[in-house]
Amino acid sequence: MTFVTIDGDDIGRRLAACYLSNDVKALETTRELVDLKTQQISDLLTELGYNVLFCAADGVTAHSKADIIDDMRLYQMIKNTVGLELAFSVGVGKTLREAYIALLFAKSTGKARLCNFKSMESDV
C-alpha cells in the first residue's frame, strides 16, 4: 500500500498577512484559491487510481494498494495541476505515518518538493 500526503507551503503566512492587513477580499480570494487547488489535486489523485482519504484546508491525503506512479512524475503532475500560484510539499510512504514523516521532512528541507520515506532511511 502507498500513502501520499500533500500540504500547502506557506499558506498560513498568506492567511496571516490577510488578517494583519485587515484585507477581507484577499482572505476570501486565498480561501477560494486553496480550495480550488486542493480539489484539483484530489481529482488528479482519484484519476490516477488513489482513494482520497482527506481533502480539506490546504491538504490532501490518499492511498492506493500498489505503487501507481513514479514519485517524480507524481510530483510533476501535482505541480502542473497547481501551477505557479501555490506550492505544495508531498510525503510518500507505505503507511499513513511514514507518509506524514516524509511530508515533514520535505517541509523542513526546503518545501515545494516530494520526499519518499524509503529514501529518507538511506539519508539518515
Jmol script that loads the backbone (N, CA, C; Angstrom):
load data "model"
ATOM      1  N   MET A   1       0.838  -1.181   0.000  1.00  0.00           N
ATOM      2  CA  MET A   1       0.000   0.000   0.000  1.00  0.00           C
ATOM      3  C   MET A   1       0.886   1.249   0.000  1.00  0.00           C
ATOM      4  N   THR A   2       0.454   2.256  -0.702  1.00  0.00           N
ATOM      5  CA  THR A   2       1.169   3.520  -0.772  1.00  0.00           C
ATOM      6  C   THR A   2       0.259   4.643  -0.287  1.00  0.00           C
ATOM      7  N   PHE A   3       0.791   5.458   0.604  1.00  0.00           N
ATOM      8  CA  PHE A   3       0.078   6.634   1.091  1.00  0.00           C
ATOM      9  C   PHE A   3       0.782   7.885   0.582  1.00  0.00           C
ATOM     10  N   VAL A   4      -0.004   8.879   0.240  1.00  0.00           N
ATOM     11  CA  VAL A   4       0.503  10.170  -0.216  1.00  0.00           C
ATOM     12  C   VAL A   4      -0.187  11.237   0.611  1.00  0.00           C
ATOM     13  N   THR A   5       0.605  12.114   1.215  1.00  0.00           N
ATOM     14  CA  THR A   5       0.022  13.236   1.935  1.00  0.00           C
ATOM     15  C   THR A   5       0.640  14.528   1.407  1.00  0.00           C
ATOM     16  N   ILE A   6      -0.219  15.491   1.154  1.00  0.00           N
ATOM     17  CA  ILE A   6       0.170  16.719   0.467  1.00  0.00           C
ATOM     18  C   ILE A   6      -0.298  17.895   1.306  1.00  0.00           C
ATOM     19  N   ASP A   7       0.575  18.884   1.444  1.00  0.00           N
ATOM     20  CA  ASP A   7       0.229  20.050   2.258  1.00  0.00           C
ATOM     21  C   ASP A   7       0.754  21.320   1.595  1.00  0.00           C
ATOM     22  N   GLY A   8      -0.054  22.355   1.612  1.00  0.00           N
ATOM     23  CA  GLY A   8       0.343  23.636   1.036  1.00  0.00           C
ATOM     24  C   GLY A   8       1.491  24.269   1.809  1.00  0.00           C
ATOM     25  N   ASP A   9       2.378  24.918   1.081  1.00  0.00           N
ATOM     26  CA  ASP A   9       3.523  25.588   1.691  1.00  0.00           C
ATOM     27  C   ASP A   9       3.205  27.068   1.923  1.00  0.00           C
ATOM     28  N   ASP A  10       3.450  27.520   3.123  1.00  0.00           N
ATOM     29  CA  ASP A  10       3.322  28.930   3.497  1.00  0.00           C
ATOM     30  C   ASP A  10       1.911  29.483   3.344  1.00  0.00           C
ATOM     31  N   ILE A  11       0.909  28.631   3.367  1.00  0.00           N
ATOM     32  CA  ILE A  11      -0.477  29.101   3.295  1.00  0.00           C
ATOM     33  C   ILE A  11      -0.818  29.877   4.566  1.00  0.00           C
ATOM     34  N   GLY A  12      -0.349  29.381   5.699  1.00  0.00           N
ATOM     35  CA  GLY A  12      -0.601  30.076   6.967  1.00  0.00           C
ATOM     36  C   GLY A  12      -0.064  31.499   6.956  1.00  0.00           C
ATOM     37  N   ARG A  13       1.073  31.686   6.358  1.00  0.00           N
ATOM     38  CA  ARG A  13       1.650  33.041   6.261  1.00  0.00           C
ATOM     39  C   ARG A  13       0.791  33.947   5.393  1.00  0.00           C
ATOM     40  N   ARG A  14       0.289  33.396   4.307  1.00  0.00           N
ATOM     41  CA  ARG A  14      -0.587  34.180   3.430  1.00  0.00           C
ATOM     42  C   ARG A  14      -1.847  34.599   4.168  1.00  0.00           C
ATOM     43  N   LEU A  15      -2.391  33.647   4.923  1.00  0.00           N
ATOM     44  CA  LEU A  15      -3.598  33.955   5.691  1.00  0.00           C
ATOM     45  C   LEU A  15      -3.304  34.996   6.774  1.00  0.00           C
ATOM     46  N   ALA A  16      -2.176  34.838   7.449  1.00  0.00           N
ATOM     47  CA  ALA A  16      -1.806  35.804   8.488  1.00  0.00           C
ATOM     48  C   ALA A  16      -1.677  37.202   7.910  1.00  0.00           C
ATOM     49  N   ALA A  17      -1.110  37.309   6.717  1.00  0.00           N
ATOM     50  CA  ALA A  17      -0.972  38.617   6.075  1.00  0.00           C
ATOM     51  C   ALA A  17      -2.339  39.233   5.813  1.00  0.00           C
ATOM     52  N   CYS A  18      -3.295  38.419   5.420  1.00  0.00           N
ATOM     53  CA  CYS A  18      -4.661  38.930   5.201  1.00  0.00           C
ATOM     54  C   CYS A  18      -5.252  39.471   6.493  1.00  0.00           C
ATOM     55  N   TYR A  19      -5.106  38.710   7.565  1.00  0.00           N
ATOM     56  CA  TYR A  19      -5.630  39.151   8.867  1.00  0.00           C
ATOM     57  C   TYR A  19      -4.940  40.423   9.338  1.00  0.00           C
ATOM     58  N   LEU A  20      -3.628  40.418   9.270  1.00  0.00           N
ATOM     59  CA  LEU A  20      -2.870  41.557   9.792  1.00  0.00           C
ATOM     60  C   LEU A  20      -3.085  42.831   8.988  1.00  0.00           C
ATOM     61  N   SER A  21      -3.359  42.678   7.703  1.00  0.00           N
ATOM     62  CA  SER A  21      -3.633  43.857   6.883  1.00  0.00           C
ATOM     63  C   SER A  21      -5.134  44.159   6.805  1.00  0.00           C
ATOM     64  N   ASN A  22      -5.924  43.354   7.518  1.00  0.00           N
ATOM     65  CA  ASN A  22      -7.377  43.555   7.590  1.00  0.00           C
ATOM     66  C   ASN A  22      -8.006  43.504   6.193  1.00  0.00           C
ATOM     67  N   ASP A  23      -7.487  42.592   5.354  1.00  0.00           N
ATOM     68  CA  ASP A  23      -7.897  42.521   3.954  1.00  0.00           C
ATOM     69  C   ASP A  23      -8.872  41.363   3.739  1.00  0.00           C
ATOM     70  N   VAL A  24     -10.153  41.665   3.870  1.00  0.00           N
ATOM     71  CA  VAL A  24     -11.201  40.657   3.749  1.00  0.00           C
ATOM     72  C   VAL A  24     -11.208  40.041   2.354  1.00  0.00           C
ATOM     73  N   LYS A  25     -11.082  40.867   1.339  1.00  0.00           N
ATOM     74  CA  LYS A  25     -11.112  40.375  -0.042  1.00  0.00           C
ATOM     75  C   LYS A  25      -9.955  39.404  -0.307  1.00  0.00           C
ATOM     76  N   ALA A  26      -8.754  39.749   0.162  1.00  0.00           N
ATOM     77  CA  ALA A  26      -7.600  38.858  -0.024  1.00  0.00           C
ATOM     78  C   ALA A  26      -7.806  37.539   0.713  1.00  0.00           C
ATOM     79  N   LEU A  27      -8.433  37.588   1.875  1.00  0.00           N
ATOM     80  CA  LEU A  27      -8.707  36.363   2.634  1.00  0.00           C
ATOM     81  C   LEU A  27      -9.664  35.467   1.851  1.00  0.00           C
ATOM     82  N   GLU A  28     -10.714  36.052   1.317  1.00  0.00           N
ATOM     83  CA  GLU A  28     -11.670  35.279   0.510  1.00  0.00           C
ATOM     84  C   GLU A  28     -11.000  34.707  -0.739  1.00  0.00           C
ATOM     85  N   THR A  29     -10.203  35.517  -1.399  1.00  0.00           N
ATOM     86  CA  THR A  29      -9.514  35.079  -2.615  1.00  0.00           C
ATOM     87  C   THR A  29      -8.548  33.943  -2.307  1.00  0.00           C
ATOM     88  N   THR A  30      -7.831  34.043  -1.198  1.00  0.00           N
ATOM     89  CA  THR A  30      -6.893  32.993  -0.793  1.00  0.00           C
ATOM     90  C   THR A  30      -7.639  31.700  -0.505  1.00  0.00           C
ATOM     91  N   ARG A  31      -8.742  31.790   0.219  1.00  0.00           N
ATOM     92  CA  ARG A  31      -9.545  30.597   0.521  1.00  0.00           C
ATOM     93  C   ARG A  31     -10.038  29.943  -0.756  1.00  0.00           C
ATOM     94  N   GLU A  32     -10.549  30.738  -1.677  1.00  0.00           N
ATOM     95  CA  GLU A  32     -11.053  30.201  -2.941  1.00  0.00           C
ATOM     96  C   GLU A  32      -9.941  29.502  -3.721  1.00  0.00           C
ATOM     97  N   LEU A  33      -8.770  30.111  -3.763  1.00  0.00           N
ATOM     98  CA  LEU A  33      -7.635  29.531  -4.475  1.00  0.00           C
ATOM     99  C   LEU A  33      -7.193  28.218  -3.836  1.00  0.00           C
ATOM    100  N   VAL A  34      -7.056  28.213  -2.524  1.00  0.00           N
ATOM    101  CA  VAL A  34      -6.617  26.999  -1.820  1.00  0.00           C
ATOM    102  C   VAL A  34      -7.651  25.892  -1.987  1.00  0.00           C
ATOM    103  N   ASP A  35      -8.936  26.233  -1.859  1.00  0.00           N
ATOM    104  CA  ASP A  35      -9.995  25.235  -2.066  1.00  0.00           C
ATOM    105  C   ASP A  35      -9.925  24.644  -3.466  1.00  0.00           C
ATOM    106  N   LEU A  36      -9.756  25.506  -4.461  1.00  0.00           N
ATOM    107  CA  LEU A  36      -9.693  25.055  -5.846  1.00  0.00           C
ATOM    108  C   LEU A  36      -8.502  24.127  -6.070  1.00  0.00           C
ATOM    109  N   LYS A  37      -7.336  24.534  -5.607  1.00  0.00           N
ATOM    110  CA  LYS A  37      -6.125  23.755  -5.870  1.00  0.00           C
ATOM    111  C   LYS A  37      -6.141  22.415  -5.136  1.00  0.00           C
ATOM    112  N   THR A  38      -6.622  22.388  -3.899  1.00  0.00           N
ATOM    113  CA  THR A  38      -6.683  21.106  -3.191  1.00  0.00           C
ATOM    114  C   THR A  38      -7.701  20.179  -3.857  1.00  0.00           C
ATOM    115  N   GLN A  39      -8.797  20.734  -4.335  1.00  0.00           N
ATOM    116  CA  GLN A  39      -9.784  19.900  -5.031  1.00  0.00           C
ATOM    117  C   GLN A  39      -9.212  19.368  -6.341  1.00  0.00           C
ATOM    118  N   GLN A  40      -8.448  20.199  -7.040  1.00  0.00           N
ATOM    119  CA  GLN A  40      -7.808  19.736  -8.280  1.00  0.00           C
ATOM    120  C   GLN A  40      -6.803  18.618  -8.003  1.00  0.00           C
ATOM    121  N   ILE A  41      -6.056  18.743  -6.916  1.00  0.00           N
ATOM    122  CA  ILE A  41      -5.113  17.676  -6.541  1.00  0.00           C
ATOM    123  C   ILE A  41      -5.877  16.407  -6.200  1.00  0.00           C
ATOM    124  N   SER A  42      -6.954  16.545  -5.443  1.00  0.00           N
ATOM    125  CA  SER A  42      -7.784  15.398  -5.090  1.00  0.00           C
ATOM    126  C   SER A  42      -8.324  14.713  -6.344  1.00  0.00           C
ATOM    127  N   ASP A  43      -8.809  15.502  -7.282  1.00  0.00           N
ATOM    128  CA  ASP A  43      -9.330  14.947  -8.536  1.00  0.00           C
ATOM    129  C   ASP A  43      -8.226  14.225  -9.313  1.00  0.00           C
ATOM    130  N   LEU A  44      -7.036  14.817  -9.358  1.00  0.00           N
ATOM    131  CA  LEU A  44      -5.905  14.188 -10.043  1.00  0.00           C
ATOM    132  C   LEU A  44      -5.594  12.828  -9.419  1.00  0.00           C
ATOM    133  N   LEU A  45      -5.490  12.795  -8.101  1.00  0.00           N
ATOM    134  CA  LEU A  45      -5.173  11.536  -7.425  1.00  0.00           C
ATOM    135  C   LEU A  45      -6.250  10.488  -7.684  1.00  0.00           C
ATOM    136  N   THR A  46      -7.504  10.908  -7.679  1.00  0.00           N
ATOM    137  CA  THR A  46      -8.605   9.981  -7.973  1.00  0.00           C
ATOM    138  C   THR A  46      -8.478   9.432  -9.390  1.00  0.00           C
ATOM    139  N   GLU A  47      -8.178  10.310 -10.341  1.00  0.00           N
ATOM    140  CA  GLU A  47      -7.995   9.877 -11.731  1.00  0.00           C
ATOM    141  C   GLU A  47      -6.846   8.888 -11.869  1.00  0.00           C
ATOM    142  N   LEU A  48      -5.819   9.045 -11.041  1.00  0.00           N
ATOM    143  CA  LEU A  48      -4.666   8.144 -11.093  1.00  0.00           C
ATOM    144  C   LEU A  48      -4.935   6.808 -10.403  1.00  0.00           C
ATOM    145  N   GLY A  49      -6.054   6.697  -9.687  1.00  0.00           N
ATOM    146  CA  GLY A  49      -6.401   5.444  -9.031  1.00  0.00           C
ATOM    147  C   GLY A  49      -6.235   5.435  -7.528  1.00  0.00           C
ATOM    148  N   TYR A  50      -5.932   6.576  -6.946  1.00  0.00           N
ATOM    149  CA  TYR A  50      -5.822   6.668  -5.488  1.00  0.00           C
ATOM    150  C   TYR A  50      -7.201   6.818  -4.867  1.00  0.00           C
ATOM    151  N   ASN A  51      -7.317   6.395  -3.630  1.00  0.00           N
ATOM    152  CA  ASN A  51      -8.519   6.611  -2.828  1.00  0.00           C
ATOM    153  C   ASN A  51      -8.236   7.804  -1.920  1.00  0.00           C
ATOM    154  N   VAL A  52      -8.945   8.900  -2.107  1.00  0.00           N
ATOM    155  CA  VAL A  52      -8.713  10.108  -1.316  1.00  0.00           C
ATOM    156  C   VAL A  52      -9.359   9.935   0.056  1.00  0.00           C
ATOM    157  N   LEU A  53      -8.545  10.099   1.097  1.00  0.00           N
ATOM    158  CA  LEU A  53      -8.993   9.958   2.477  1.00  0.00           C
ATOM    159  C   LEU A  53      -9.349  11.296   3.104  1.00  0.00           C
ATOM    160  N   PHE A  54      -8.683  12.348   2.637  1.00  0.00           N
ATOM    161  CA  PHE A  54      -8.830  13.666   3.255  1.00  0.00           C
ATOM    162  C   PHE A  54      -8.565  14.729   2.205  1.00  0.00           C
ATOM    163  N   CYS A  55      -9.434  15.720   2.147  1.00  0.00           N
ATOM    164  CA  CYS A  55      -9.222  16.871   1.271  1.00  0.00           C
ATOM    165  C   CYS A  55      -9.890  18.061   1.953  1.00  0.00           C
ATOM    166  N   ALA A  56      -9.093  18.845   2.650  1.00  0.00           N
ATOM    167  CA  ALA A  56      -9.621  19.994   3.381  1.00  0.00           C
ATOM    168  C   ALA A  56      -8.500  20.980   3.634  1.00  0.00           C
ATOM    169  N   ALA A  57      -8.901  22.206   3.939  1.00  0.00           N
ATOM    170  CA  ALA A  57      -7.930  23.272   4.208  1.00  0.00           C
ATOM    171  C   ALA A  57      -6.924  23.293   3.070  1.00  0.00           C
ATOM    172  N   ASP A  58      -5.638  23.096   3.354  1.00  0.00           N
ATOM    173  CA  ASP A  58      -4.622  23.102   2.295  1.00  0.00           C
ATOM    174  C   ASP A  58      -3.934  21.744   2.183  1.00  0.00           C
ATOM    175  N   GLY A  59      -4.683  20.670   2.487  1.00  0.00           N
ATOM    176  CA  GLY A  59      -4.074  19.350   2.459  1.00  0.00           C
ATOM    177  C   GLY A  59      -4.934  18.296   1.791  1.00  0.00           C
ATOM    178  N   VAL A  60      -4.242  17.292   1.256  1.00  0.00           N
ATOM    179  CA  VAL A  60      -4.892  16.141   0.631  1.00  0.00           C
ATOM    180  C   VAL A  60      -4.111  14.902   1.048  1.00  0.00           C
ATOM    181  N   THR A  61      -4.825  13.851   1.416  1.00  0.00           N
ATOM    182  CA  THR A  61      -4.193  12.568   1.739  1.00  0.00           C
ATOM    183  C   THR A  61      -4.939  11.474   0.992  1.00  0.00           C
ATOM    184  N   ALA A  62      -4.171  10.551   0.416  1.00  0.00           N
ATOM    185  CA  ALA A  62      -4.770   9.466  -0.359  1.00  0.00           C
ATOM    186  C   ALA A  62      -3.919   8.213  -0.223  1.00  0.00           C
ATOM    187  N   HIS A  63      -4.491   7.085  -0.636  1.00  0.00           N
ATOM    188  CA  HIS A  63      -3.711   5.844  -0.635  1.00  0.00           C
ATOM    189  C   HIS A  63      -4.128   4.972  -1.803  1.00  0.00           C
ATOM    190  N   SER A  64      -3.253   4.033  -2.121  1.00  0.00           N
ATOM    191  CA  SER A  64      -3.538   3.043  -3.149  1.00  0.00           C
ATOM    192  C   SER A  64      -2.972   1.714  -2.687  1.00  0.00           C
ATOM    193  N   LYS A  65      -3.472   0.655  -3.253  1.00  0.00           N
ATOM    194  CA  LYS A  65      -2.999  -0.675  -2.876  1.00  0.00           C
ATOM    195  C   LYS A  65      -1.661  -1.007  -3.506  1.00  0.00           C
ATOM    196  N   ALA A  66      -1.256  -0.252  -4.498  1.00  0.00           N
ATOM    197  CA  ALA A  66       0.015  -0.513  -5.192  1.00  0.00           C
ATOM    198  C   ALA A  66       0.665   0.813  -5.565  1.00  0.00           C
ATOM    199  N   ASP A  67       1.946   0.740  -5.914  1.00  0.00           N
ATOM    200  CA  ASP A  67       2.619   1.922  -6.439  1.00  0.00           C
ATOM    201  C   ASP A  67       2.012   2.221  -7.803  1.00  0.00           C
ATOM    202  N   ILE A  68       1.404   3.383  -7.934  1.00  0.00           N
ATOM    203  CA  ILE A  68       0.703   3.725  -9.168  1.00  0.00           C
ATOM    204  C   ILE A  68       1.601   4.449 -10.143  1.00  0.00           C
ATOM    205  N   ILE A  69       2.437   5.316  -9.616  1.00  0.00           N
ATOM    206  CA  ILE A  69       3.197   6.206 -10.475  1.00  0.00           C
ATOM    207  C   ILE A  69       4.532   6.527  -9.809  1.00  0.00           C
ATOM    208  N   ASP A  70       5.534   6.773 -10.611  1.00  0.00           N
ATOM    209  CA  ASP A  70       6.840   7.187 -10.112  1.00  0.00           C
ATOM    210  C   ASP A  70       6.708   8.480  -9.312  1.00  0.00           C
ATOM    211  N   ASP A  71       7.459   8.580  -8.215  1.00  0.00           N
ATOM    212  CA  ASP A  71       7.370   9.749  -7.327  1.00  0.00           C
ATOM    213  C   ASP A  71       7.587  11.070  -8.053  1.00  0.00           C
ATOM    214  N   MET A  72       8.621  11.157  -8.842  1.00  0.00           N
ATOM    215  CA  MET A  72       8.925  12.424  -9.506  1.00  0.00           C
ATOM    216  C   MET A  72       7.860  12.784 -10.537  1.00  0.00           C
ATOM    217  N   ARG A  73       7.340  11.780 -11.192  1.00  0.00           N
ATOM    218  CA  ARG A  73       6.251  12.039 -12.153  1.00  0.00           C
ATOM    219  C   ARG A  73       5.002  12.512 -11.412  1.00  0.00           C
ATOM    220  N   LEU A  74       4.713  11.887 -10.280  1.00  0.00           N
ATOM    221  CA  LEU A  74       3.576  12.315  -9.472  1.00  0.00           C
ATOM    222  C   LEU A  74       3.748  13.769  -9.039  1.00  0.00           C
ATOM    223  N   TYR A  75       4.930  14.106  -8.537  1.00  0.00           N
ATOM    224  CA  TYR A  75       5.150  15.476  -8.084  1.00  0.00           C
ATOM    225  C   TYR A  75       5.021  16.469  -9.244  1.00  0.00           C
ATOM    226  N   GLN A  76       5.539  16.105 -10.398  1.00  0.00           N
ATOM    227  CA  GLN A  76       5.437  16.993 -11.563  1.00  0.00           C
ATOM    228  C   GLN A  76       3.974  17.179 -11.967  1.00  0.00           C
ATOM    229  N   MET A  77       3.191  16.120 -11.897  1.00  0.00           N
ATOM    230  CA  MET A  77       1.768  16.225 -12.230  1.00  0.00           C
ATOM    231  C   MET A  77       1.046  17.137 -11.231  1.00  0.00           C
ATOM    232  N   ILE A  78       1.408  17.023  -9.956  1.00  0.00           N
ATOM    233  CA  ILE A  78       0.806  17.902  -8.949  1.00  0.00           C
ATOM    234  C   ILE A  78       1.204  19.349  -9.231  1.00  0.00           C
ATOM    235  N   LYS A  79       2.479  19.586  -9.512  1.00  0.00           N
ATOM    236  CA  LYS A  79       2.940  20.946  -9.832  1.00  0.00           C
ATOM    237  C   LYS A  79       2.221  21.500 -11.049  1.00  0.00           C
ATOM    238  N   ASN A  80       2.063  20.685 -12.061  1.00  0.00           N
ATOM    239  CA  ASN A  80       1.371  21.134 -13.265  1.00  0.00           C
ATOM    240  C   ASN A  80      -0.092  21.455 -12.976  1.00  0.00           C
ATOM    241  N   THR A  81      -0.703  20.691 -12.096  1.00  0.00           N
ATOM    242  CA  THR A  81      -2.095  20.920 -11.722  1.00  0.00           C
ATOM    243  C   THR A  81      -2.237  22.220 -10.944  1.00  0.00           C
ATOM    244  N   VAL A  82      -1.332  22.452 -10.023  1.00  0.00           N
ATOM    245  CA  VAL A  82      -1.414  23.614  -9.137  1.00  0.00           C
ATOM    246  C   VAL A  82      -0.980  24.892  -9.839  1.00  0.00           C
ATOM    247  N   GLY A  83      -0.019  24.806 -10.716  1.00  0.00           N
ATOM    248  CA  GLY A  83       0.500  25.989 -11.382  1.00  0.00           C
ATOM    249  C   GLY A  83       1.436  26.767 -10.478  1.00  0.00           C
ATOM    250  N   LEU A  84       1.627  28.019 -10.775  1.00  0.00           N
ATOM    251  CA  LEU A  84       2.596  28.848 -10.055  1.00  0.00           C
ATOM    252  C   LEU A  84       1.997  29.590  -8.862  1.00  0.00           C
ATOM    253  N   GLU A  85       0.696  29.507  -8.688  1.00  0.00           N
ATOM    254  CA  GLU A  85       0.038  30.305  -7.649  1.00  0.00           C
ATOM    255  C   GLU A  85       0.314  29.818  -6.229  1.00  0.00           C
ATOM    256  N   LEU A  86       0.473  28.521  -6.070  1.00  0.00           N
ATOM    257  CA  LEU A  86       0.734  27.930  -4.751  1.00  0.00           C
ATOM    258  C   LEU A  86       1.810  26.857  -4.893  1.00  0.00           C
ATOM    259  N   ALA A  87       2.451  26.551  -3.782  1.00  0.00           N
ATOM    260  CA  ALA A  87       3.417  25.448  -3.738  1.00  0.00           C
ATOM    261  C   ALA A  87       2.934  24.424  -2.718  1.00  0.00           C
ATOM    262  N   PHE A  88       3.238  23.178  -2.986  1.00  0.00           N
ATOM    263  CA  PHE A  88       2.851  22.085  -2.097  1.00  0.00           C
ATOM    264  C   PHE A  88       4.041  21.180  -1.858  1.00  0.00           C
ATOM    265  N   SER A  89       4.103  20.634  -0.654  1.00  0.00           N
ATOM    266  CA  SER A  89       5.071  19.592  -0.316  1.00  0.00           C
ATOM    267  C   SER A  89       4.326  18.269  -0.260  1.00  0.00           C
ATOM    268  N   VAL A  90       5.044  17.178  -0.573  1.00  0.00           N
ATOM    269  CA  VAL A  90       4.421  15.866  -0.672  1.00  0.00           C
ATOM    270  C   VAL A  90       5.252  14.844   0.093  1.00  0.00           C
ATOM    271  N   GLY A  91       4.578  14.002   0.858  1.00  0.00           N
ATOM    272  CA  GLY A  91       5.221  12.882   1.530  1.00  0.00           C
ATOM    273  C   GLY A  91       4.612  11.582   1.046  1.00  0.00           C
ATOM    274  N   VAL A  92       5.465  10.580   0.812  1.00  0.00           N
ATOM    275  CA  VAL A  92       5.024   9.267   0.342  1.00  0.00           C
ATOM    276  C   VAL A  92       5.579   8.212   1.281  1.00  0.00           C
ATOM    277  N   GLY A  93       4.748   7.238   1.616  1.00  0.00           N
ATOM    278  CA  GLY A  93       5.205   6.145   2.466  1.00  0.00           C
ATOM    279  C   GLY A  93       4.301   4.939   2.356  1.00  0.00           C
ATOM    280  N   LYS A  94       4.713   3.853   2.980  1.00  0.00           N
ATOM    281  CA  LYS A  94       3.924   2.624   2.958  1.00  0.00           C
ATOM    282  C   LYS A  94       2.794   2.647   3.978  1.00  0.00           C
ATOM    283  N   THR A  95       2.889   3.565   4.935  1.00  0.00           N
ATOM    284  CA  THR A  95       1.835   3.737   5.934  1.00  0.00           C
ATOM    285  C   THR A  95       1.490   5.219   6.016  1.00  0.00           C
ATOM    286  N   LEU A  96       0.395   5.511   6.646  1.00  0.00           N
ATOM    287  CA  LEU A  96      -0.008   6.897   6.854  1.00  0.00           C
ATOM    288  C   LEU A  96       1.064   7.642   7.646  1.00  0.00           C
ATOM    289  N   ARG A  97       1.612   6.984   8.663  1.00  0.00           N
ATOM    290  CA  ARG A  97       2.664   7.597   9.488  1.00  0.00           C
ATOM    291  C   ARG A  97       3.921   7.882   8.665  1.00  0.00           C
ATOM    292  N   GLU A  98       4.351   6.920   7.859  1.00  0.00           N
ATOM    293  CA  GLU A  98       5.535   7.129   7.022  1.00  0.00           C
ATOM    294  C   GLU A  98       5.331   8.294   6.056  1.00  0.00           C
ATOM    295  N   ALA A  99       4.150   8.380   5.459  1.00  0.00           N
ATOM    296  CA  ALA A  99       3.878   9.472   4.519  1.00  0.00           C
ATOM    297  C   ALA A  99       3.926  10.817   5.244  1.00  0.00           C
ATOM    298  N   TYR A 100       3.405  10.862   6.454  1.00  0.00           N
ATOM    299  CA  TYR A 100       3.408  12.115   7.218  1.00  0.00           C
ATOM    300  C   TYR A 100       4.836  12.505   7.618  1.00  0.00           C
ATOM    301  N   ILE A 101       5.618  11.535   8.044  1.00  0.00           N
ATOM    302  CA  ILE A 101       7.018  11.816   8.391  1.00  0.00           C
ATOM    303  C   ILE A 101       7.772  12.320   7.158  1.00  0.00           C
ATOM    304  N   ALA A 102       7.532  11.690   6.015  1.00  0.00           N
ATOM    305  CA  ALA A 102       8.172  12.133   4.775  1.00  0.00           C
ATOM    306  C   ALA A 102       7.727  13.554   4.417  1.00  0.00           C
ATOM    307  N   LEU A 103       6.463  13.876   4.641  1.00  0.00           N
ATOM    308  CA  LEU A 103       5.972  15.231   4.403  1.00  0.00           C
ATOM    309  C   LEU A 103       6.693  16.227   5.302  1.00  0.00           C
ATOM    310  N   LEU A 104       6.819  15.903   6.565  1.00  0.00           N
ATOM    311  CA  LEU A 104       7.527  16.795   7.493  1.00  0.00           C
ATOM    312  C   LEU A 104       8.978  16.984   7.062  1.00  0.00           C
ATOM    313  N   PHE A 105       9.604  15.920   6.581  1.00  0.00           N
ATOM    314  CA  PHE A 105      10.979  16.012   6.095  1.00  0.00           C
ATOM    315  C   PHE A 105      11.045  16.927   4.873  1.00  0.00           C
ATOM    316  N   ALA A 106      10.105  16.767   3.942  1.00  0.00           N
ATOM    317  CA  ALA A 106      10.068  17.613   2.745  1.00  0.00           C
ATOM    318  C   ALA A 106       9.909  19.085   3.133  1.00  0.00           C
ATOM    319  N   LYS A 107       9.036  19.358   4.087  1.00  0.00           N
ATOM    320  CA  LYS A 107       8.790  20.743   4.506  1.00  0.00           C
ATOM    321  C   LYS A 107       9.995  21.328   5.250  1.00  0.00           C
ATOM    322  N   SER A 108      10.707  20.497   5.975  1.00  0.00           N
ATOM    323  CA  SER A 108      11.827  21.012   6.771  1.00  0.00           C
ATOM    324  C   SER A 108      13.137  21.071   5.989  1.00  0.00           C
ATOM    325  N   THR A 109      13.122  20.572   4.777  1.00  0.00           N
ATOM    326  CA  THR A 109      14.348  20.581   3.962  1.00  0.00           C
ATOM    327  C   THR A 109      14.165  21.344   2.653  1.00  0.00           C
ATOM    328  N   GLY A 110      13.314  22.347   2.687  1.00  0.00           N
ATOM    329  CA  GLY A 110      13.211  23.214   1.522  1.00  0.00           C
ATOM    330  C   GLY A 110      11.824  23.462   0.979  1.00  0.00           C
ATOM    331  N   LYS A 111      10.849  22.666   1.346  1.00  0.00           N
ATOM    332  CA  LYS A 111       9.478  22.800   0.856  1.00  0.00           C
ATOM    333  C   LYS A 111       9.409  22.624  -0.654  1.00  0.00           C
ATOM    334  N   ALA A 112       8.176  22.670  -1.158  1.00  0.00           N
ATOM    335  CA  ALA A 112       7.917  22.546  -2.602  1.00  0.00           C
ATOM    336  C   ALA A 112       8.669  21.369  -3.215  1.00  0.00           C
ATOM    337  N   ARG A 113       8.542  20.217  -2.554  1.00  0.00           N
ATOM    338  CA  ARG A 113       9.226  19.022  -3.048  1.00  0.00           C
ATOM    339  C   ARG A 113       8.510  17.776  -2.564  1.00  0.00           C
ATOM    340  N   LEU A 114       8.858  16.640  -3.124  1.00  0.00           N
ATOM    341  CA  LEU A 114       8.340  15.351  -2.689  1.00  0.00           C
ATOM    342  C   LEU A 114       9.449  14.604  -1.983  1.00  0.00           C
ATOM    343  N   CYS A 115       9.092  13.941  -0.898  1.00  0.00           N
ATOM    344  CA  CYS A 115      10.029  13.082  -0.183  1.00  0.00           C
ATOM    345  C   CYS A 115       9.353  11.734   0.035  1.00  0.00           C
ATOM    346  N   ASN A 116      10.062  10.668  -0.274  1.00  0.00           N
ATOM    347  CA  ASN A 116       9.579   9.318  -0.031  1.00  0.00           C
ATOM    348  C   ASN A 116      10.275   8.786   1.214  1.00  0.00           C
ATOM    349  N   PHE A 117       9.509   8.213   2.125  1.00  0.00           N
ATOM    350  CA  PHE A 117      10.053   7.725   3.385  1.00  0.00           C
ATOM    351  C   PHE A 117      11.187   6.734   3.161  1.00  0.00           C
ATOM    352  N   LYS A 118      11.056   5.854   2.153  1.00  0.00           N
ATOM    353  CA  LYS A 118      12.091   4.850   1.929  1.00  0.00           C
ATOM    354  C   LYS A 118      13.430   5.490   1.551  1.00  0.00           C
ATOM    355  N   SER A 119      13.413   6.630   0.871  1.00  0.00           N
ATOM    356  CA  SER A 119      14.666   7.300   0.544  1.00  0.00           C
ATOM    357  C   SER A 119      15.230   8.028   1.759  1.00  0.00           C
ATOM    358  N   MET A 120      14.382   8.402   2.694  1.00  0.00           N
ATOM    359  CA  MET A 120      14.841   9.034   3.928  1.00  0.00           C
ATOM    360  C   MET A 120      15.696   8.090   4.752  1.00  0.00           C
ATOM    361  N   GLU A 121      15.314   6.823   4.752  1.00  0.00           N
ATOM    362  CA  GLU A 121      16.026   5.829   5.558  1.00  0.00           C
ATOM    363  C   GLU A 121      17.500   5.741   5.155  1.00  0.00           C
ATOM    364  N   SER A 122      17.764   5.878   3.863  1.00  0.00           N
ATOM    365  CA  SER A 122      19.162   5.796   3.411  1.00  0.00           C
ATOM    366  C   SER A 122      19.901   7.111   3.644  1.00  0.00           C
ATOM    367  N   ASP A 123      19.162   8.227   3.782  1.00  0.00           N
ATOM    368  CA  ASP A 123      19.778   9.535   4.033  1.00  0.00           C
ATOM    369  C   ASP A 123      20.196   9.723   5.495  1.00  0.00           C
ATOM    370  N   VAL A 124      19.522   9.018   6.384  1.00  0.00           N
ATOM    371  CA  VAL A 124      19.747   9.227   7.810  1.00  0.00           C
ATOM    372  C   VAL A 124      20.856   8.370   8.333  1.00  0.00           C
TER     373      VAL A 124
END
end "model"
wireframe off; spacefill off
backbone 0.3
color backbone group
